Amino acid sequence: MLIFNRDSKRTSRYTNKLPISNITMGKPTDRDVAADKEFATLAQVLIETANDAENCLKLLKRKLAEYDGRHGNRFVGTAKSYMRSDLRNAKDVSADLRHVAHKITKKHKNSKKEVHSARKHMNATSNALDILKTTARNYDEKHGHAKKDNYARADLHDGRHHGGGLGSSDTVEELVKTTLRDNVNLNVLSYQINSADKSVSSPSIVERAKEAMHGMKEKLTGDKSSPTRRHSMTP
């Protein structure tokens, strides 16, 4: 016989917001809890990486404008205009990391699908940033700055061996490389993606045995403390 109480309607309103696994599968396992934590961290790292990339690209635009000012570039042939298309592409691609994070936070139970999506967009972001370096190198070669950079490297080598000045490398490629290196780090995101991946991977035989033993122990403990068992043992 089903028994209803006055609070049953109110209770159902809140349980509908709980993860499906908690409602239909009973108490979540330790692996479920660990996986939830890993994916929550992954969502946070995705957003932080997207923010870092966005701020870095804004900084890079300012530095390119400063570079053009130093070299007297006006309107035509500026480094900033030459790289505009690839900068916009890098901005759009890195922004997708934020969309992946939002999908993860909305999911009741994450899986390999979210891991694959996060890794795919991380690789796309990495490729977009690498394209910026290639485009910067092409600009230097087109405008003769690559040859000047070789002279600067030669001066640097002579300076170290003969006690002269250290010289400098004032090229667009070097500017782009140093700006990206100092402001965007995808290693943390890569690590967290792997951690989330492991958390939803099939457990090993040893892990399954441990979970089975843990479940059996809880069942035995529950049976011993149940009123029915205590009553049956009473003479």
Rosetta constraint file for C-alpha pairs under 8 A:
AtomPair CA 4 CA 8 HARMONIC 6.45 0.50
AtomPair CA 7 CA 11 HARMONIC 6.01 0.50
AtomPair CA 8 CA 12 HARMONIC 6.23 0.50
AtomPair CA 9 CA 13 HARMONIC 6.53 0.50
AtomPair CA 10 CA 14 HARMONIC 7.00 0.50
AtomPair CA 11 CA 15 HARMONIC 6.31 0.50
AtomPair CA 12 CA 16 HARMONIC 6.11 0.50
AtomPair CA 13 CA 17 HARMONIC 7.47 0.50
AtomPair CA 14 CA 18 HARMONIC 7.21 0.50
AtomPair CA 15 CA 23 HARMONIC 7.45 0.50
AtomPair CA 18 CA 22 HARMONIC 6.65 0.50
AtomPair CA 18 CA 23 HARMONIC 7.11 0.50
AtomPair CA 18 CA 108 HARMONIC 7.86 0.50
AtomPair CA 19 CA 23 HARMONIC 6.89 0.50
AtomPair CA 19 CA 108 HARMONIC 4.82 0.50
AtomPair CA 19 CA 109 HARMONIC 6.85 0.50
AtomPair CA 20 CA 24 HARMONIC 6.07 0.50
AtomPair CA 20 CA 25 HARMONIC 7.78 0.50
AtomPair CA 20 CA 108 HARMONIC 6.34 0.50
AtomPair CA 20 CA 109 HARMONIC 7.46 0.50
AtomPair CA 21 CA 25 HARMONIC 5.13 0.50
AtomPair CA 21 CA 26 HARMONIC 7.03 0.50
AtomPair CA 21 CA 28 HARMONIC 6.84 0.50
AtomPair CA 21 CA 108 HARMONIC 7.95 0.50
AtomPair CA 21 CA 109 HARMONIC 7.37 0.50
AtomPair CA 22 CA 26 HARMONIC 5.35 0.50
AtomPair CA 22 CA 27 HARMONIC 5.83 0.50
AtomPair CA 22 CA 28 HARMONIC 5.84 0.50
AtomPair CA 28 CA 32 HARMONIC 5.82 0.50
AtomPair CA 28 CA 33 HARMONIC 6.79 0.50
AtomPair CA 29 CA 33 HARMONIC 6.50 0.50
AtomPair CA 30 CA 34 HARMONIC 6.13 0.50
AtomPair CA 31 CA 35 HARMONIC 5.99 0.50
AtomPair CA 31 CA 199 HARMONIC 7.03 0.50
AtomPair CA 32 CA 36 HARMONIC 6.18 0.50
AtomPair CA 33 CA 37 HARMONIC 6.41 0.50
AtomPair CA 34 CA 38 HARMONIC 6.32 0.50
AtomPair CA 34 CA 199 HARMONIC 6.85 0.50
AtomPair CA 35 CA 39 HARMONIC 6.21 0.50
AtomPair CA 35 CA 196 HARMONIC 6.62 0.50
AtomPair CA 35 CA 199 HARMONIC 4.90 0.50
AtomPair CA 35 CA 200 HARMONIC 6.40 0.50
AtomPair CA 36 CA 40 HARMONIC 6.10 0.50
AtomPair CA 36 CA 109 HARMONIC 7.87 0.50
AtomPair CA 36 CA 110 HARMONIC 7.78 0.50
AtomPair CA 37 CA 41 HARMONIC 6.21 0.50
AtomPair CA 38 CA 42 HARMONIC 6.11 0.50
AtomPair CA 38 CA 192 HARMONIC 7.47 0.50
AtomPair CA 38 CA 195 HARMONIC 6.65 0.50
AtomPair CA 38 CA 196 HARMONIC 5.17 0.50
AtomPair CA 38 CA 199 HARMONIC 7.15 0.50
AtomPair CA 39 CA 43 HARMONIC 6.15 0.50
AtomPair CA 39 CA 104 HARMONIC 7.12 0.50
AtomPair CA 39 CA 110 HARMONIC 7.38 0.50
AtomPair CA 39 CA 196 HARMONIC 5.78 0.50
AtomPair CA 40 CA 44 HARMONIC 6.44 0.50
AtomPair CA 40 CA 104 HARMONIC 7.76 0.50
AtomPair CA 40 CA 105 HARMONIC 7.00 0.50
AtomPair CA 41 CA 45 HARMONIC 6.19 0.50
AtomPair CA 41 CA 192 HARMONIC 7.46 0.50
AtomPair CA 42 CA 46 HARMONIC 6.07 0.50
AtomPair CA 42 CA 101 HARMONIC 7.47 0.50
AtomPair CA 42 CA 189 HARMONIC 7.40 0.50
AtomPair CA 42 CA 192 HARMONIC 5.76 0.50
AtomPair CA 42 CA 193 HARMONIC 6.54 0.50
AtomPair CA 42 CA 196 HARMONIC 7.08 0.50
AtomPair CA 43 CA 47 HARMONIC 6.38 0.50
AtomPair CA 43 CA 100 HARMONIC 7.61 0.50
AtomPair CA 43 CA 101 HARMONIC 4.33 0.50
AtomPair CA 43 CA 102 HARMONIC 7.20 0.50
AtomPair CA 43 CA 104 HARMONIC 6.38 0.50
AtomPair CA 43 CA 105 HARMONIC 6.84 0.50
AtomPair CA 44 CA 48 HARMONIC 6.24 0.50
AtomPair CA 44 CA 101 HARMONIC 7.14 0.50
AtomPair CA 45 CA 49 HARMONIC 5.99 0.50
AtomPair CA 45 CA 188 HARMONIC 7.62 0.50
AtomPair CA 45 CA 189 HARMONIC 6.06 0.50
AtomPair CA 45 CA 192 HARMONIC 7.65 0.50
AtomPair CA 46 CA 50 HARMONIC 6.18 0.50
AtomPair CA 46 CA 97 HARMONIC 5.58 0.50
AtomPair CA 46 CA 98 HARMONIC 6.14 0.50
AtomPair CA 46 CA 100 HARMONIC 7.60 0.50
AtomPair CA 46 CA 101 HARMONIC 5.88 0.50
AtomPair CA 46 CA 118 HARMONIC 7.94 0.50
AtomPair CA 46 CA 189 HARMONIC 6.72 0.50
AtomPair CA 47 CA 51 HARMONIC 6.17 0.50
AtomPair CA 47 CA 97 HARMONIC 6.63 0.50
AtomPair CA 47 CA 98 HARMONIC 5.07 0.50
AtomPair CA 47 CA 101 HARMONIC 6.43 0.50
AtomPair CA 48 CA 52 HARMONIC 6.11 0.50
AtomPair CA 49 CA 53 HARMONIC 6.14 0.50
AtomPair CA 49 CA 97 HARMONIC 7.63 0.50
AtomPair CA 49 CA 184 HARMONIC 7.29 0.50
AtomPair CA 49 CA 185 HARMONIC 7.60 0.50
AtomPair CA 49 CA 186 HARMONIC 7.26 0.50
AtomPair CA 49 CA 189 HARMONIC 7.33 0.50
AtomPair CA 50 CA 54 HARMONIC 6.17 0.50
AtomPair CA 50 CA 94 HARMONIC 5.57 0.50
AtomPair CA 50 CA 95 HARMONIC 5.71 0.50
AtomPair CA 50 CA 96 HARMONIC 7.86 0.50
AtomPair CA 50 CA 97 HARMONIC 5.81 0.50
AtomPair CA 50 CA 98 HARMONIC 6.07 0.50
AtomPair CA 51 CA 55 HARMONIC 6.18 0.50
AtomPair CA 52 CA 56 HARMONIC 5.97 0.50
AtomPair CA 52 CA 183 HARMONIC 6.64 0.50
AtomPair CA 52 CA 184 HARMONIC 5.94 0.50
AtomPair CA 53 CA 57 HARMONIC 6.15 0.50
AtomPair CA 53 CA 91 HARMONIC 7.45 0.50
AtomPair CA 53 CA 94 HARMONIC 6.54 0.50
AtomPair CA 53 CA 183 HARMONIC 7.50 0.50
AtomPair CA 53 CA 184 HARMONIC 5.95 0.50
AtomPair CA 54 CA 58 HARMONIC 6.43 0.50
AtomPair CA 54 CA 91 HARMONIC 6.29 0.50
AtomPair CA 54 CA 94 HARMONIC 7.46 0.50
AtomPair CA 54 CA 95 HARMONIC 7.63 0.50
AtomPair CA 55 CA 59 HARMONIC 6.25 0.50
AtomPair CA 56 CA 60 HARMONIC 6.07 0.50
AtomPair CA 56 CA 179 HARMONIC 7.16 0.50
AtomPair CA 56 CA 180 HARMONIC 6.80 0.50
AtomPair CA 56 CA 183 HARMONIC 5.82 0.50
AtomPair CA 56 CA 184 HARMONIC 6.98 0.50
AtomPair CA 57 CA 61 HARMONIC 6.23 0.50
AtomPair CA 57 CA 87 HARMONIC 6.99 0.50
AtomPair CA 57 CA 91 HARMONIC 7.14 0.50
AtomPair CA 58 CA 62 HARMONIC 6.57 0.50
AtomPair CA 59 CA 63 HARMONIC 6.27 0.50
AtomPair CA 59 CA 179 HARMONIC 7.91 0.50
AtomPair CA 60 CA 64 HARMONIC 6.10 0.50
AtomPair CA 60 CA 176 HARMONIC 6.96 0.50
AtomPair CA 60 CA 179 HARMONIC 6.57 0.50
AtomPair CA 61 CA 65 HARMONIC 6.29 0.50
AtomPair CA 61 CA 80 HARMONIC 6.61 0.50
AtomPair CA 62 CA 66 HARMONIC 6.27 0.50
AtomPair CA 63 CA 67 HARMONIC 6.06 0.50
AtomPair CA 63 CA 175 HARMONIC 7.73 0.50
AtomPair CA 64 CA 68 HARMONIC 6.21 0.50
AtomPair CA 64 CA 79 HARMONIC 6.17 0.50
AtomPair CA 64 CA 80 HARMONIC 5.34 0.50
AtomPair CA 64 CA 172 HARMONIC 7.55 0.50
AtomPair CA 65 CA 69 HARMONIC 6.27 0.50
AtomPair CA 65 CA 79 HARMONIC 7.60 0.50
AtomPair CA 65 CA 80 HARMONIC 6.11 0.50
AtomPair CA 66 CA 70 HARMONIC 6.27 0.50
AtomPair CA 67 CA 71 HARMONIC 6.31 0.50
AtomPair CA 67 CA 79 HARMONIC 7.67 0.50
AtomPair CA 67 CA 172 HARMONIC 7.77 0.50
AtomPair CA 68 CA 72 HARMONIC 5.91 0.50
AtomPair CA 68 CA 73 HARMONIC 4.77 0.50
AtomPair CA 68 CA 74 HARMONIC 7.26 0.50
AtomPair CA 68 CA 78 HARMONIC 5.94 0.50
AtomPair CA 68 CA 79 HARMONIC 6.39 0.50
AtomPair CA 68 CA 80 HARMONIC 7.51 0.50
AtomPair CA 69 CA 73 HARMONIC 6.15 0.50
AtomPair CA 69 CA 74 HARMONIC 7.83 0.50
AtomPair CA 73 CA 77 HARMONIC 6.59 0.50
AtomPair CA 73 CA 78 HARMONIC 5.34 0.50
AtomPair CA 74 CA 78 HARMONIC 6.38 0.50
AtomPair CA 77 CA 81 HARMONIC 7.28 0.50
AtomPair CA 77 CA 82 HARMONIC 6.97 0.50
AtomPair CA 78 CA 82 HARMONIC 6.23 0.50
AtomPair CA 79 CA 83 HARMONIC 6.26 0.50
AtomPair CA 79 CA 136 HARMONIC 7.93 0.50
AtomPair CA 79 CA 139 HARMONIC 7.07 0.50
AtomPair CA 79 CA 172 HARMONIC 7.29 0.50
AtomPair CA 80 CA 84 HARMONIC 5.98 0.50
AtomPair CA 82 CA 139 HARMONIC 7.31 0.50
AtomPair CA 83 CA 87 HARMONIC 6.06 0.50
AtomPair CA 83 CA 132 HARMONIC 7.34 0.50
AtomPair CA 83 CA 135 HARMONIC 6.74 0.50
AtomPair CA 83 CA 136 HARMONIC 7.26 0.50
AtomPair CA 84 CA 88 HARMONIC 6.23 0.50
AtomPair CA 85 CA 89 HARMONIC 6.30 0.50
AtomPair CA 86 CA 90 HARMONIC 6.11 0.50
AtomPair CA 86 CA 128 HARMONIC 7.53 0.50
AtomPair CA 86 CA 131 HARMONIC 7.18 0.50
AtomPair CA 86 CA 132 HARMONIC 6.24 0.50
AtomPair CA 86 CA 135 HARMONIC 7.87 0.50
AtomPair CA 87 CA 91 HARMONIC 6.22 0.50
AtomPair CA 87 CA 132 HARMONIC 7.07 0.50
AtomPair CA 88 CA 92 HARMONIC 6.29 0.50
AtomPair CA 89 CA 93 HARMONIC 6.09 0.50
AtomPair CA 89 CA 128 HARMONIC 7.00 0.50
AtomPair CA 90 CA 94 HARMONIC 5.99 0.50
AtomPair CA 90 CA 125 HARMONIC 6.72 0.50
AtomPair CA 90 CA 128 HARMONIC 5.06 0.50
AtomPair CA 90 CA 129 HARMONIC 6.30 0.50
AtomPair CA 91 CA 95 HARMONIC 6.12 0.50
AtomPair CA 92 CA 96 HARMONIC 6.76 0.50
AtomPair CA 93 CA 97 HARMONIC 7.65 0.50
AtomPair CA 93 CA 121 HARMONIC 7.43 0.50
AtomPair CA 93 CA 124 HARMONIC 6.72 0.50
AtomPair CA 93 CA 125 HARMONIC 5.75 0.50
AtomPair CA 93 CA 128 HARMONIC 7.22 0.50
AtomPair CA 94 CA 98 HARMONIC 7.83 0.50
AtomPair CA 94 CA 121 HARMONIC 7.56 0.50
AtomPair CA 94 CA 122 HARMONIC 7.81 0.50
AtomPair CA 94 CA 124 HARMONIC 7.86 0.50
AtomPair CA 94 CA 125 HARMONIC 5.22 0.50
AtomPair CA 95 CA 99 HARMONIC 7.15 0.50
AtomPair CA 96 CA 100 HARMONIC 6.46 0.50
AtomPair CA 96 CA 121 HARMONIC 6.81 0.50
AtomPair CA 97 CA 101 HARMONIC 6.41 0.50
AtomPair CA 97 CA 118 HARMONIC 7.06 0.50
AtomPair CA 97 CA 121 HARMONIC 6.21 0.50
AtomPair CA 97 CA 122 HARMONIC 7.14 0.50
AtomPair CA 98 CA 102 HARMONIC 6.40 0.50
AtomPair CA 99 CA 103 HARMONIC 6.39 0.50
AtomPair CA 100 CA 104 HARMONIC 6.34 0.50
AtomPair CA 100 CA 114 HARMONIC 7.62 0.50
AtomPair CA 100 CA 117 HARMONIC 6.99 0.50
AtomPair CA 100 CA 118 HARMONIC 6.34 0.50
AtomPair CA 101 CA 105 HARMONIC 6.39 0.50
AtomPair CA 102 CA 106 HARMONIC 6.36 0.50
AtomPair CA 103 CA 107 HARMONIC 6.32 0.50
AtomPair CA 104 CA 110 HARMONIC 6.73 0.50
AtomPair CA 104 CA 114 HARMONIC 6.76 0.50
AtomPair CA 110 CA 114 HARMONIC 6.43 0.50
AtomPair CA 111 CA 115 HARMONIC 6.86 0.50
AtomPair CA 111 CA 200 HARMONIC 6.24 0.50
AtomPair CA 112 CA 116 HARMONIC 6.07 0.50
AtomPair CA 112 CA 197 HARMONIC 6.53 0.50
AtomPair CA 112 CA 200 HARMONIC 6.82 0.50
AtomPair CA 112 CA 201 HARMONIC 7.93 0.50
AtomPair CA 113 CA 117 HARMONIC 6.25 0.50
AtomPair CA 114 CA 118 HARMONIC 6.12 0.50
AtomPair CA 115 CA 119 HARMONIC 6.20 0.50
AtomPair CA 115 CA 193 HARMONIC 6.30 0.50
AtomPair CA 115 CA 196 HARMONIC 6.87 0.50
AtomPair CA 115 CA 197 HARMONIC 5.98 0.50
AtomPair CA 116 CA 120 HARMONIC 6.03 0.50
AtomPair CA 117 CA 121 HARMONIC 6.26 0.50
AtomPair CA 118 CA 122 HARMONIC 6.11 0.50
AtomPair CA 118 CA 193 HARMONIC 7.02 0.50
AtomPair CA 119 CA 123 HARMONIC 6.18 0.50
AtomPair CA 119 CA 190 HARMONIC 7.48 0.50
AtomPair CA 119 CA 193 HARMONIC 6.75 0.50
AtomPair CA 120 CA 124 HARMONIC 6.22 0.50
AtomPair CA 121 CA 125 HARMONIC 6.10 0.50
AtomPair CA 122 CA 126 HARMONIC 6.23 0.50
AtomPair CA 122 CA 186 HARMONIC 7.59 0.50
AtomPair CA 122 CA 189 HARMONIC 7.78 0.50
AtomPair CA 122 CA 190 HARMONIC 7.75 0.50
AtomPair CA 123 CA 127 HARMONIC 6.16 0.50
AtomPair CA 124 CA 128 HARMONIC 6.17 0.50
AtomPair CA 125 CA 129 HARMONIC 6.28 0.50
AtomPair CA 126 CA 130 HARMONIC 6.24 0.50
AtomPair CA 126 CA 186 HARMONIC 7.73 0.50
AtomPair CA 127 CA 131 HARMONIC 6.20 0.50
AtomPair CA 128 CA 132 HARMONIC 6.67 0.50
AtomPair CA 129 CA 133 HARMONIC 6.87 0.50
AtomPair CA 129 CA 180 HARMONIC 7.73 0.50
AtomPair CA 130 CA 134 HARMONIC 6.48 0.50
AtomPair CA 131 CA 135 HARMONIC 6.06 0.50
AtomPair CA 132 CA 136 HARMONIC 6.09 0.50
AtomPair CA 132 CA 176 HARMONIC 7.23 0.50
AtomPair CA 133 CA 137 HARMONIC 6.28 0.50
AtomPair CA 133 CA 173 HARMONIC 5.87 0.50
AtomPair CA 133 CA 176 HARMONIC 6.16 0.50
AtomPair CA 133 CA 177 HARMONIC 6.36 0.50
AtomPair CA 134 CA 138 HARMONIC 6.26 0.50
AtomPair CA 134 CA 173 HARMONIC 7.69 0.50
AtomPair CA 135 CA 139 HARMONIC 6.24 0.50
AtomPair CA 136 CA 140 HARMONIC 6.39 0.50
AtomPair CA 136 CA 172 HARMONIC 5.38 0.50
AtomPair CA 136 CA 173 HARMONIC 4.61 0.50
AtomPair CA 136 CA 176 HARMONIC 7.01 0.50
AtomPair CA 137 CA 141 HARMONIC 6.30 0.50
AtomPair CA 137 CA 146 HARMONIC 7.54 0.50
AtomPair CA 137 CA 172 HARMONIC 7.00 0.50
AtomPair CA 137 CA 173 HARMONIC 5.03 0.50
AtomPair CA 138 CA 142 HARMONIC 6.05 0.50
AtomPair CA 139 CA 143 HARMONIC 6.16 0.50
AtomPair CA 139 CA 172 HARMONIC 7.37 0.50
AtomPair CA 140 CA 144 HARMONIC 5.81 0.50
AtomPair CA 140 CA 145 HARMONIC 4.53 0.50
AtomPair CA 140 CA 146 HARMONIC 5.02 0.50
AtomPair CA 140 CA 171 HARMONIC 6.60 0.50
AtomPair CA 140 CA 172 HARMONIC 6.43 0.50
AtomPair CA 140 CA 173 HARMONIC 7.09 0.50
AtomPair CA 141 CA 145 HARMONIC 6.06 0.50
AtomPair CA 141 CA 146 HARMONIC 5.14 0.50
AtomPair CA 141 CA 147 HARMONIC 7.49 0.50
AtomPair CA 144 CA 148 HARMONIC 6.87 0.50
AtomPair CA 145 CA 149 HARMONIC 6.12 0.50
AtomPair CA 145 CA 171 HARMONIC 6.26 0.50
AtomPair CA 146 CA 150 HARMONIC 6.45 0.50
AtomPair CA 146 CA 171 HARMONIC 7.17 0.50
AtomPair CA 147 CA 151 HARMONIC 6.59 0.50
AtomPair CA 148 CA 152 HARMONIC 6.26 0.50
AtomPair CA 149 CA 153 HARMONIC 6.18 0.50
AtomPair CA 149 CA 169 HARMONIC 5.64 0.50
AtomPair CA 149 CA 170 HARMONIC 7.02 0.50
AtomPair CA 149 CA 171 HARMONIC 6.71 0.50
AtomPair CA 150 CA 154 HARMONIC 6.22 0.50
AtomPair CA 151 CA 155 HARMONIC 6.18 0.50
AtomPair CA 152 CA 156 HARMONIC 6.13 0.50
AtomPair CA 152 CA 167 HARMONIC 5.89 0.50
AtomPair CA 152 CA 168 HARMONIC 5.94 0.50
AtomPair CA 152 CA 169 HARMONIC 5.94 0.50
AtomPair CA 153 CA 157 HARMONIC 6.22 0.50
AtomPair CA 153 CA 167 HARMONIC 7.35 0.50
AtomPair CA 153 CA 168 HARMONIC 7.45 0.50
AtomPair CA 153 CA 169 HARMONIC 7.10 0.50
AtomPair CA 154 CA 158 HARMONIC 6.21 0.50
AtomPair CA 155 CA 159 HARMONIC 5.88 0.50
AtomPair CA 155 CA 165 HARMONIC 7.82 0.50
AtomPair CA 155 CA 166 HARMONIC 7.12 0.50
AtomPair CA 155 CA 167 HARMONIC 5.86 0.50
AtomPair CA 156 CA 160 HARMONIC 6.30 0.50
AtomPair CA 156 CA 165 HARMONIC 7.21 0.50
AtomPair CA 156 CA 166 HARMONIC 4.89 0.50
AtomPair CA 156 CA 167 HARMONIC 4.99 0.50
AtomPair CA 156 CA 168 HARMONIC 7.21 0.50
AtomPair CA 157 CA 161 HARMONIC 6.49 0.50
AtomPair CA 157 CA 166 HARMONIC 7.94 0.50
AtomPair CA 158 CA 162 HARMONIC 5.71 0.50
AtomPair CA 158 CA 163 HARMONIC 7.74 0.50
AtomPair CA 158 CA 164 HARMONIC 6.98 0.50
AtomPair CA 159 CA 163 HARMONIC 5.17 0.50
AtomPair CA 159 CA 164 HARMONIC 3.96 0.50
AtomPair CA 159 CA 165 HARMONIC 5.14 0.50
AtomPair CA 159 CA 166 HARMONIC 5.38 0.50
AtomPair CA 159 CA 167 HARMONIC 7.45 0.50
AtomPair CA 160 CA 164 HARMONIC 6.70 0.50
AtomPair CA 160 CA 165 HARMONIC 7.78 0.50
AtomPair CA 160 CA 166 HARMONIC 6.80 0.50
AtomPair CA 169 CA 174 HARMONIC 6.85 0.50
AtomPair CA 170 CA 174 HARMONIC 6.91 0.50
AtomPair CA 170 CA 175 HARMONIC 7.32 0.50
AtomPair CA 171 CA 175 HARMONIC 6.24 0.50
AtomPair CA 172 CA 176 HARMONIC 6.09 0.50
AtomPair CA 173 CA 177 HARMONIC 6.11 0.50
AtomPair CA 174 CA 178 HARMONIC 6.09 0.50
AtomPair CA 175 CA 179 HARMONIC 6.14 0.50
AtomPair CA 176 CA 180 HARMONIC 6.13 0.50
AtomPair CA 177 CA 181 HARMONIC 6.00 0.50
AtomPair CA 178 CA 182 HARMONIC 6.01 0.50
AtomPair CA 179 CA 183 HARMONIC 6.20 0.50
AtomPair CA 180 CA 184 HARMONIC 5.54 0.50
AtomPair CA 181 CA 185 HARMONIC 7.12 0.50
AtomPair CA 185 CA 189 HARMONIC 7.98 0.50
AtomPair CA 186 CA 190 HARMONIC 6.17 0.50
AtomPair CA 187 CA 191 HARMONIC 6.18 0.50
AtomPair CA 188 CA 192 HARMONIC 6.30 0.50
AtomPair CA 189 CA 193 HARMONIC 6.13 0.50
AtomPair CA 190 CA 194 HARMONIC 6.40 0.50
AtomPair CA 191 CA 195 HARMONIC 6.31 0.50
AtomPair CA 192 CA 196 HARMONIC 6.15 0.50
AtomPair CA 193 CA 197 HARMONIC 6.09 0.50
AtomPair CA 194 CA 198 HARMONIC 6.23 0.50
AtomPair CA 195 CA 199 HARMONIC 6.34 0.50
AtomPair CA 196 CA 200 HARMONIC 6.76 0.50
AtomPair CA 197 CA 201 HARMONIC 6.29 0.50
AtomPair CA 203 CA 207 HARMONIC 5.70 0.50
AtomPair CA 203 CA 208 HARMONIC 6.21 0.50
AtomPair CA 204 CA 208 HARMONIC 6.22 0.50
AtomPair CA 205 CA 209 HARMONIC 6.15 0.50
AtomPair CA 206 CA 210 HARMONIC 6.24 0.50
AtomPair CA 207 CA 211 HARMONIC 6.21 0.50
AtomPair CA 208 CA 212 HARMONIC 6.11 0.50
AtomPair CA 209 CA 213 HARMONIC 6.13 0.50
AtomPair CA 210 CA 214 HARMONIC 6.07 0.50
AtomPair CA 211 CA 215 HARMONIC 6.10 0.50
AtomPair CA 212 CA 216 HARMONIC 6.13 0.50
AtomPair CA 213 CA 217 HARMONIC 6.07 0.50
AtomPair CA 214 CA 218 HARMONIC 6.27 0.50
AtomPair CA 215 CA 219 HARMONIC 6.20 0.50
AtomPair CA 216 CA 220 HARMONIC 6.17 0.50
AtomPair CA 217 CA 221 HARMONIC 6.11 0.50
AtomPair CA 218 CA 222 HARMONIC 6.02 0.50
AtomPair CA 219 CA 223 HARMONIC 6.11 0.50
AtomPair CA 220 CA 224 HARMONIC 6.24 0.50
AtomPair CA 221 CA 225 HARMONIC 6.39 0.50
AtomPair CA 222 CA 226 HARMONIC 6.06 0.50
AtomPair CA 223 CA 229 HARMONIC 6.53 0.50
AtomPair CA 224 CA 229 HARMONIC 6.27 0.50
AtomPair CA 224 CA 230 HARMONIC 7.21 0.50
AtomPair CA 225 CA 229 HARMONIC 7.22 0.50
AtomPair CA 225 CA 230 HARMONIC 7.10 0.50
AtomPair CA 226 CA 230 HARMONIC 6.45 0.50
AtomPair CA 227 CA 231 HARMONIC 6.08 0.50
AtomPair CA 228 CA 232 HARMONIC 6.26 0.50
AtomPair CA 229 CA 233 HARMONIC 6.29 0.50
AtomPair CA 230 CA 234 HARMONIC 6.43 0.50
